Amino acid sequence: MNSQNEAAPQLGAGQQGFSTEDILWAAGIWSVILTLSPVIVFYMLMVA
């Protein structure tokens, strides 16, 4: 009974949309990508 009650809110939140943790995780990934992309481009220009 307890495991079903604990799992239900997580299922509902997943169906409604993104949770705060998902948004923070995605924002962190994009910030890393956008921060490193100029460095990678500069490196490729110097090597080429």
Long-range contacts (C-beta under 8 A, 24 or more apart in sequence): none
